[in-house]
Amino acid sequence: MRITKLESKLDTFFNGNYFLAAAPLMPVRLPYQILVACRVDAARQIEQLILTQLQDGFEQGYRLGMAARDHLPLIDFTVSLSCTTAERAALVRLVSRLGLERDVRSVCWQSVPQAGK
C-alpha cells in the first residue's frame, strides 16, 4: 500500500509555487492624468519642460492639452498617459520637477477610472 500526502495551500506556498500561476504575462498599463496651472508668460518654458520629461520617461504615447483660463493670467496643461507601475516613478519625477518651478501655481496627478470596471 502506498501512502501519499495531499498538498495543502501552505505546502504549495512554502515550495515556492504559490505565486507562479498568478503572475501576469504582460504588464498592465493604467491611465493617469497630470494637471498643471502656470502663469501665461512662463507657459512656453513649462511646455518644453513637460515635453522633455515625457520623452525621457515614457515609452508609450501621451496627450498634452493646453487651455487659457478666462479672467486669469493662467494656462492649464493637461497630460494624459498610460504607464505601468514600473514607469510610474517617471510620472512622480515629472510632477515633483514641475512643483519646483516658480511659475507653476498648481500641479497634481491622478489615476483615471477605467470604463469597463
Secondary structure, DSSP 8 states (H G I E B T S, - for coil): --------HHHHHHTT-TTTTT--SS---EEEEEEEEEEGGGHHHHHHHHHHHHHHH-SS-EEEEEEE-TTSSEEEEEEEEEE-TTTHHHHHHHHHHHHH-TTEEEEEEEE---TT-
